[in-house]
Amino acid sequence: MSETATGQSGDMHLASGYRKDLNYRVDFGFDLDMPPQLGFLEELSWNYFWSWCEGGEAVFRDLAPGLWEDCEQNPRQMLSRISEIALWQKAADRGYVARVADLEERFREYLSATPNTFGKVTPENPVAYFCAEYGVHNSLPIYSGGLGILAGDHLKSASDMNVPLVAVGLMYRYGYFRQKIAHDGWQEESYRNALEDFLALKPVNDENGERILVSITMRGRRVHAQAWLAQLGRIKLYLLDTNVAINDEVDRFVTGHLYGGDNETRIVQEKLLGIGGVNLLRKLGVEPSVYHLNEGHSAFLNVELAREFLEEDETLTFEDVVPRVRELCVFTTHTPVDAGNDSFPADLVGSCFDESYIESLRLEKEEFFALGRTDPEDENEWFGMTPLAIRLSRSSNGVSEKHGQVSRSLWKKMFTDIEEPTEVPITHITNGVHPATWISPAFKDLYRRHLGQDWYSLINSREIWRSAVNAIPDDAVWRAHQLLKNLLIAYVRDSTLRKDAGLKSTIHEREDTRKLFSDEILTVGFARRIAKYKRWDLILHDLDRLLKMVDDPKRPVQFVFAGKAHPQDNTAKAILQKLMSINHDSNWQNRAVFIEDYDQEVARYLVRGVDVWMNVPRRPLEASGTSGQKVAMNGGLNFSILDGWWIEGYNGENGFAIGDRHEADDENDSVNDINDADSLYSILEDQIIPEYYDRDEKGLPRKWIARMKSSLATLTPAFSSDRMLRDYIEQIYDAGETARTRSEQN
Ligand SMILES: *Cc1c(COP(=O)(O)O)cnc(C)c1O
């Protein structure tokens, strides 16, 4: 039975089923008689480094390919289920054993390097990175989408670049929901106990081997949390978890679900993340030089730092310690819409923070509430995590150039002494993605053959990378791409069969499914969260025009969709249902598929296998977007509204731009929608389709490949998370308040 959570009542409903695992073993140990030649695999399965290092994924997959997929690419689970016969057979395979040995050598070398120092960021005083979700791998279901994936990629780059950094988050026992689409097209959610999946999480203990517990007051009582450690290469990610026996049963659900609860659940989660997170670092003896708040969810940490300073010196006031807190904290905002920013009514904040905590800040209740308002005087304003973070951090930044500008306008109201939005102290660092995670094995091979063994380091030198990629022969690029496209098609067919879903309602017959999709047809991918501003229905604006393209016998188009609606967002679910219900008398049935349960696994297939990646947000509401960057690194072409990162990425040759730079006047700017839809169709009809099908005598679309190469060559270095992290280090982590202000004035 699926367990659905909707706020309090959902929690209550879950509570009864939850008792079953009260005594769930905490070490998730299993007996495994590993052949000594393969012993290293057990060790590697504890470090998510396997998921991005050269050959790491393959070494697990090749151990037992079918089981690997059954276990959703989770090596811990696979090792718990694999037969000993299979292990011993593999141990007799000399080629395989040599690969394991080689991997072990690289792993040891990787881990033995001493961490780098970047100004005040040192191994003794690392960066403390806080985020409410982390997208490390699909087998660790503690992310919902872009924010989490970005955080995961940030940590992976920190590991590769050997940046001293410790990360803090929450361990959601039931994770983010899994999506199924019912026959009427309505989204259904279900949750699974993630810890039953043998995750690579180790309990965090003190030197006596006792579980470290942090405890904070919420809901009028003490709530305790234990911690789990996920190891990402050289980086430690600590995850707090309130599922401990001494807690009240409802409190054990504080970290039950990611974004599954109501406002009350959310504020207690955020209190745990911010305040519990700082307390955990203290218990671990970590003294950060910088606290990076990735989105405002963790902003209570700034308040806790203030409380610590005040505790040290009873003569100080809150105002006195604000500069010290600010000097330690930097904040990244991720949304360009007011409503996207977390906020809570004052009485909820009041009941979450008892009076003694507020007293320990030497503040009156009203003064405390004012910290979270854009206008401190306005008693009706809700307590916002973004105003709190901006107020108590030395640096605030958006996630693309455009988003920086939008954020300055949005938050100008907090800076009453500033006249011009351009002077609002919010900068930007454009998001990037982790190349080793997102570049497919096929392209890694291609680069190794044409760019040499150390091709990966070339990504950091834009000019060298650009000319090296441009020199790769067209047919080699095309072959690598077609290979990935075929993997996507196999995945589409397989998941359609397996899940019995898709835009086709008559999919049941296996024969039909085998015909689904073709590698000779132009394939357009569209996968993103289902939210109004993402305009899922833009493509459906003129159905006849769309179907004419799909049906064209000589130059057809096929579409693959994926995406989740927030479990409490019925408007979004209705949008999805509308898409699912297109049941036109045409090839649409064979040429449009919806893949359920968009997660990192689905994303890997999609971003690597499509020809074209479409993105049609209502300007300027896409803060950055990162999925298109993953596509660009695998030879797909972006076909997107000029918003977020694409404004910086698009150069006229490396993809396609939809619409003009007009900005929607409001949520319902239908003229703007009509214009954008018209532009979308026209570009497909006049540019994309003709260019894609324009083949030379060898069957190669030369102009298209030129665009692919331009995209690979220009976008890979510019939108890698290594570049992003370097920017954070140089412009933010290692810059003090004064340095930053100075650089802004220049
Ligand atoms: C990359 C990624 C995202 C973020 O993509 P957007 O471009 O922001 O839509 C979301 N979900 C998954 C699973 C991803 O891999």
The ligand as an SDF file (V2000), in Angstrom:
LIG
                    3D

 15 15  0  0  0  0  0  0  0  0999 V2000
   19.3340   18.5100  -13.2080 C   0  0  0  0  0  0  0  0  0  0  0  0
   18.0730   18.0570  -12.6080 C   0  0  0  0  0  0  0  0  0  0  0  0
   17.0810   18.9890  -12.2550 C   0  0  0  0  0  0  0  0  0  0  0  0
   17.2380   20.4750  -12.4760 C   0  0  0  0  0  0  0  0  0  0  0  0
   16.8340   20.7940  -13.7580 O   0  0  0  0  0  0  0  0  0  0  0  0
   16.1870   22.1740  -14.2320 P   0  0  0  0  0  0  0  0  0  0  0  0
   16.9820   22.5760  -15.3910 O   0  0  0  0  0  0  0  0  0  0  0  0
   16.2850   23.1390  -13.0960 O   0  0  0  0  0  0  0  0  0  0  0  0
   14.7930   21.8280  -14.5630 O   0  0  0  0  0  0  0  0  0  0  0  0
   15.9160   18.5140  -11.6850 C   0  0  0  0  0  0  0  0  0  0  0  0
   15.7180   17.2070  -11.4660 N   0  0  0  0  0  0  0  0  0  0  0  0
   16.6290   16.2800  -11.7960 C   0  0  0  0  0  0  0  0  0  0  0  0
   16.3570   14.8490  -11.5160 C   0  0  0  0  0  0  0  0  0  0  0  0
   17.8430   16.6710  -12.3750 C   0  0  0  0  0  0  0  0  0  0  0  0
   18.7670   15.7590  -12.6940 O   0  0  0  0  0  0  0  0  0  0  0  0
  1  2  1  0
  2  3  1  0
  2 14  2  0
  3  4  1  0
  3 10  2  0
  4  5  1  0
  5  6  1  0
  6  7  2  0
  6  8  1  0
  6  9  1  0
 10 11  1  0
 11 12  2  0
 12 13  1  0
 12 14  1  0
 14 15  1  0
M  END
$$$$
